[in-house]
Amino acid sequence: MGAYGTEHFCTCPDSLGDPLTLWVEWANISPVAAEHSVLSLIPYLRRPPSHTQTGSCPASTSNLALSMQDGDTRTTSPMTANSVTDPYGPRTWHSNLIRLSGRDRALNEFSVERDGEPVEENLVMLHGYGAGLGFFYKNFEGLTRNKGWKLYALDLLGMGRSSRPTFRVHAKDQEGKIREAENWFIDALEEWRVQKKIDRFTLVGHSLGGYMAVAYALKYPGHLKKLILASPVGIPEDPYAVNAEMPDPEASTLANEFTQDQDDLVKSSNPAIPESVKIGDNNNFLNARSKAEKDLADGKAGDGTNAPRRPLPKWLSYLWDANFSPFSLVRWTGPLGPRFVSGWTSRRFSHLPPGEAQALHNYSYSLFRQRGSGEYVLAYVLAPGAFARDPLIRRIHGVGRQAIPPPQSGDLPLQNVMSSAKENGVPIVLMYGENDWMDIAGGFAAEQKIKDEKERILRSASEEERKRDNGAASVVIIKNAGHHVYLDGWEEFNEILSEELQDVVRREKLRSVRSDVEGTGK
């Protein structure tokens, strides 16, 4: 596993010299070059592809970077590169900017496919708040060892190297504002899916990406084979979040990334957690599962939380709902910007080799200093403290149980509903780090609600409907990992995720056999 190591010395600016000199150095690193540097860490990839357009990126001296201007009609050609001396390939890596309808809307896409093999399954990965697709650099190679799979990683609209259109909310009521904010991201994902002519796929979302993955599954039913949520934000119920005031339409948000020293997390194990839990036998996690079940039995919301949390300090709530974001601070402070970023990156990546930590610091800073866009959506879906205004615990049991709308113009006919006008269930996997600051009890509560919903539906189902039902839910704990499970515990994450992908293949074969039998009337 040493293929990820480098010999470069980390020159993160929290520990080195003159801020102005460092700022000039880091300001000249374009998002293109920074992403390229991170993707260069992927084993067996010698010349990683990086298309040269970055949505609304700041001026750069690099001749690799181009700004996407409003009304720009230039065509973005995909960049490709082949793996060299690849014992698990050959595989081809692609980078492209996928233009969407409307003004200044495009998604940055990185993909990997296996040469000489038909693409039978598609995996789509969505990053969390303030991140980018490059954060999955330790996952791309391992996950694409699975035969027949093509992997896509996308930068959310208004984040990463995707375009950064101006975010505006027009609704006046709380429900309308929440739906508008969610739709801003998930409508772009659906338009991308239609453009790529992908009927059904497996979706992985981390943190905010997990929240949006659930919102996508509910609004656009019939397109998911499996939903994998890596430390998703927004599941538990919190009365203060539900009842908190919404920001005005012109306001933005304060994103509060909880600071943990990752070096401490990955080198330590939580002694209160049974070892059986950490290897996938999730019969108990502290008292989280039993408490979630007790909440449901008592008729509570099943949110997995303890006593109602006290409101956060007024100054924090004010900043959250004011026209401010942590990335604004990076942009406003000029030469001090890299130092502010390094306060986060030095802790977040402290467990990585210096060269990798440096590449991720550069990558993070290059993204943080771009024009604000998607970051301003957060205040409409989350209240201060990272609790959802419309908690997923209220909605997640509806994933895979929605009515299927007729295909839209240009879409592919749905293949996963057989003769039914409703979905037959979607397997959902919730993954957490054993030292995760996200509420794992909420994950167990969600698991129970999903299972209860399946049981309720099947009580009145026919024998054939029972056979066709594909719904399932499970919670997995990654050892020695925090919130960034895909990075802290990447080896176990890749192994578990590969097992889940193999499960998708098994389920699809069974579905195909059942469809053939029904077609012949046997």
N, C-alpha and C positions, 0 to 999 in steps of 0.2 A: 504493500500500500504506500510505499515511499515515492510512488510516481507523482504524488502531489507536492512533494517537497521542493524547495528551491534554496539556493545558496545566497540570495540577496539579503542585504541587511535592511531591516525596517527603519525607515526614516520618518516615522509618523511625527507630525509637528508638535506633539505635546512635550517632546523631549529634546527638540533641537531648535537652535538658534533664532535668527532674526525673523520676526513674523512677516515683514515686507518681502524679504528675499524668498521665503518659503511660499508666500502667497503667489508671487510671480511664477514660481516653478509649478505650483499646483494649478494655477489658473490657465497655464498653457497645456494642460492635459485635457484633451477633448473627451467627451463621453464615448466617442468611437474608439479612441486609443485606449481608454480605461477599460471598456468592455472587452476589447481585443486582448488586453493583458490578462484579464481574469479567465477568459475562455482558453487562453494559451496554457493554463494550468491543467486542462483536461488531458488525461493520459491518452496516448496514441493519436492525438490531434496536433499536428506539427504546424499547420498554417490555418488558424481558425478564421472563418469568414466573418467579416464585419461590413455590412453595407454602410455607406458613408453619410446617410441622412439621419439626423436626429431631430425629433420634433421640438421646435422652439428652443434649440440649444443656444447658449450665449456665444458671443464671438470667440473664435479660437484661431490661434496662429497655425494650428495643424492643418495641413492640406488634405487630411483625411475627413475633416468635418465639414458638413454643409448644413446650413440652417434651412428648415422647411418654412418658407414664407407663405402667408395667406394668398390663396389663389395660384400657388405654384402648380404648374401642370406638367412638370418634368416626370418622366417615368423612372421608377426605382427598379433597377435590374437586380435580381437576386444574386448574391455572392455564394459560391460553393467551394468546398474543399474536401478532399478525400483523406481518410485516416491512412497513416503510413505505418507499415509493419504492425498491423492490427491483428492480434491473435483471436479476437472475438468478432471480427468483421469478415469482409470489408464493410465499412459504413461511410456514408456521405453526410456531411454537415452543411447546413444551409443557413443563410441569414438574409432577411428581407424585411422591407417596410410595406405592410399591406394597407393600402388606402381604402378608406370607407367613405360612405356617402356624407354629404354635408361639408362644412367648411373646417379645414384644419383637423381632420379626424383620420388617424392612421395608427396601426398597431405594429410595434416592433416584434418581429417573430424570429425565433431561433429553432431549428428543427434538425433532427437526426433520423436518417432512415438506413436500413440494411440493404446493401447492394445485392442485386440478383434475386431478391425475394419479393413476392407480392405483399403489399401492405394489407394485412388482414385486420389489424386493430390500431386505433389511434389513442395516444395518451396526451392530454393537455395539462400543463402546469401553470398555476397562477401564483405570483409572489404576494407578499404582504405589504403593509403600508410603508412608504418611503424606500422600498427596496427595488430590485430589478431582477430580470430573469437570470443575470449572471450569478446571483446568490445560490443558484442551484448547480453550480459548476461541479460539485462533488457527486452529483446524482446522474448527470447526463450519460456518462460512459457506462456506469453499472446498469442502469435501467434499459439501455438499448442493446444489452446482450440478449434480451428476450427476442426470440425469432418471431417474425411476422409483425412486430410492433414498429410504429413510427411515432416519434416523440416530438411534441411542439411545446415550447415555452414562450409565453407571451408577456410583454410588459403591459400592464393595465393602461387604459386610456388616461392620459394626463400624468403618467408616471414613467420611470425608467427612460428609455429612448423612444417611447411612443410620442405622438404629437401631443401638444398641450393646449387644447382649446380653452377658451374662457368658460368657467363654470358658473352658471346662473340657475337659481331656483325660482320658479314662477308661482308655485302653489302657496296658499296662505294658511292652510290647515296642516297640522302635524303629520297626519297620515299621508297627505299629498306630498309634503316635503321629503318624507322618508322614501316613498316610492320613486320620486324623481331622482333622488340621489342614487338609489340602487340602480335604476334604469340607465343612468349615465354610463355606468360600467358594463352592465350585463347586456344592454342592447348592442354595444360594440362587439362583445364576444359572440353574440348570436349572428350578427352580420358577417363577422369573420368566418364563422362555421359555414354559413351559406356560401360564401365566396370559395371556400376550400372544398365544397361539395362533400362534406363529411356528414353522414346521416346520424350515426351514433358513436359515442366515444366515452372514454374513461376520463374523469376530471379530478385533478388534485389541486387543492387550494390551501395555502398557508395563511393563517391569521386573518387579515382582512380579505385576502383571496379566498379563504374558506367561507367566510360570511357571504361574499358575493357568489360563490359557487352554489350555496344553498338557495340564494335569491334567484339565480339563473335556473336552477332545477325546478323551482316553483312556477316561474313565469313562462319557461319554455320547456314544457314536459315532453317526454318521448325521445329525448336525444342522449340520455346518459345510460351507460351500461353499468357503471359503478361510480360512486362518489366517495372520494377520500379526503378527509378534512384533517389537516395537520395543525394542531393547536389553534383551532378556529376561534376568532373573537366573536363575542355577541351571543353566546348561547344562554348563559344564566339570566334569570330574572332579577332585577334590582329595582325596588320601588322608586328610588331617587332618580334613576336613569329614565324610567318610564314617564315620570311626572315632571322631569326637569324642563325648563323653558327651552324652546328651540331658538337658534340664532335667527336674526333677521336675514332675509334673502340675500343681502349683499355681504353678509358676514362670512367668516371662514372658521378656521379651527386651530387649536393647539394640539399637536400629537404628542402624547406622553409615552415615549419608549421607556419601559421600566429597565433600569440599569442593573445588570448582574455581571459579575466577573466570570466569563465563560471558562477560564482556566480552572477556577475552583469547581465549577459544575461538572466538567467532563472528567475531572480526576477524583471526584467524590461520589459516593453512593448514599442515597437516603436510607438509613438503617431502619426506619419505620415501615418501609415498604417491603413486603415479603418477596423473596427472590422469584417465586413462582409467577408473580405478576409481571416481573421485568422480562420474562422470556415468553410472554404471550398467553399464559394461563391466567386470564384476568378475572378470577373469581372474587377478588377483593382488592381495593386500593385504599389503604388506611380504612376509614369507614365510609368512603365515598359512595360505593355502590349500594351498600345497605341503607345509607341515609337517603339516597335518591329514591330507592324503592319505598322506604317508609313515608317520605313526603307524598309520593303518589297515592299510597294506601290511605293516608290521612286526608286526601283530597286537596293537598296543596299544589302549587304550580309545578312542583317537580324541578325546581330551578337548580338544586344542588348547592345552594348557598347557605351560609349560616344566618345569624340574625341580620336584619336589615342594616346596611352599612350607613355610617354617618355621612352626611354631605361633605364633599371636599371643601377646602378653604375657598372663600369667596373670590380671592384674587385668582386662584387657578381656574375656577369656573368662569370668571370674567374673561381671562385670556383664551380659554377654550372657545367661548362663544363670540369672541371679538375677532376683528379682522387681523388675525395673527396666526402664524404657524412656526414651528421650530426651524423650518427651512428658510423662512423670511429672515430670521436672525443670521443664518449663514450668509445669505445674500447681502444683507445690510452692513455687515461688519467688515467687509473687505479683507484686509490682511489678517484679521483675527479669525476669519471663517474656518480655515483649516484646523485651527486649534479647537474651535468649538466642535467640529466634526470628530476630531481625534479623541475628545473626551468620551464619545460614544464608541468609536471604532476600537480604541485601545482596550476597552473592556469587552466589547462584543466579540472581538477576534483574538483575544489574548491566548487562546489555546492553540492557535494555528502557527505554523512555521512563519518566521519573519517575512519571507518573500510573499507568501499568500496574504498575510495580514496587510502588508503594504499595498498589494494589488487591490484588495477590497476597500482599503481606506481611499485610495485614489478614485476607485469606481464610485464609492458612496459620495465623495465630495463632488465629483463631476455631475452626479445626478441631483444632489441637493441644491446646487447653485443654479439650476435651470429655472425657468419661469414657473411660478406657482400655477397649479391647475388642479389635478386630481386630489391634491392634499386638502383642498378646501371642501371636499365632499364629506370629510369625516365627521364634522360636527352635526350633520343632519342624520347620520345613522347611529352614532355613538354619543353618549353624554360623557361629561368628565369622569375619568376613572375607567374608561374602556368598556362600559356596559351598554348594551344595545338599547336604543329607544323603542324598538319593536323586537324583543328578544326572540332568538331562533327557537328557544324551547317551546314557544307557542306555535311554531310553524313547521319544524323540521319533520314531524311525523307525516306531513303531507307530501314529502318528497317521494316520488314514485307512485303517487296515488291520485294524480290529477287527470282530468278529462283531456283527451287528445284533440286539439283543434285540427281542422282540415289543413293540408299542406298549403303554404303560401306560394305565390308565384316565384319561380326560380328555385324553390326548395326541392329536396328529394322526398319521395314517398317514405313514410315511416314504416319500418320493418319490425319493430319490437313489440307491437301491441296485438299481433295476430288478429283475431276476430273481435277483440274487445275495443270499446271506444274509450277505455281508460287504461292508464298504465297498470302493469302487473307487479309493481314494486321494483325498487332499486336498492342493491346492497350499499350500505353506508358504513364506512370505517372511520373512526375518530382516533387520531394518534396524538399522544402527548409525551413530553419529556418528563422523567421522574422528578426533576427539579423545576418543572414548568410553573411560571407565575400565572398562567391561565388556569381557570377553575376547572380541574379535572372532574370534580363531582358533577359539574354541569354536563360533562360528556357522558357520564354514566346515567344521569337523569334522561338525557336525550336518547340514549340507547334503549332505555326502558320504555319511553313513550313510543318509539318507533315499533318496538316489539308488541306493545299493547295495541297499537293501531292495527297491526297485521292480524293479531288474534281477533280483534273486533270484526274486521272485514271478513275473515275466513269463517266466522261462525255461521254466516248466512250464505257462504259461497258453495257452488256446486263442486263435485269431485274434480271435474276438469279444471275449474278455476283454481282450485287448491293446487293442482299439479303445475299450473302455469305460473303461480305466484313466485316472484323472484326477490321478494323483500327480505332483508336481513340487516342486522346492526351489530357492531362489535367495537370495543375500545381496546386499544393497544398502547402500552407504555414503553417508551424507548429509554433504555438504561443510560445513566450518566449524561443526560441531555436536559437542556432548558427549553425555552420557548422555540428556539430555532432548531427543531428536532432534525431537520434535513441536513444541517451543518454540524451540529454538536455530536450527534450520533449517526453520522451519515452511513456507516457500514451496515449497522442494524436497520436503519431506515431503508436503504436500498434493498436489503435482503427481504424485509417484510413486504415492501411495495412490490417487489418482483413476484412474491408468492401471491399477492392480491391480483396481479396481472395474469398469472397463470390460472387463477380461479375464474377470471373473466372468460378466458379461452374455454375452460371446462363448461361453464354455464352456457356459453354461446353454442357449443357443440350439442349440448343437451337440448337447447331451444330449437336448433336446426332439425335435430332428429324428431322432436315432437311435432314440429311444423310439417315435416315430410309425412309423418304418420297421419296427421289430421287431413293432409291433402289427399291421401289415398283412401281415407275413410276407414282405416284399419283400427 
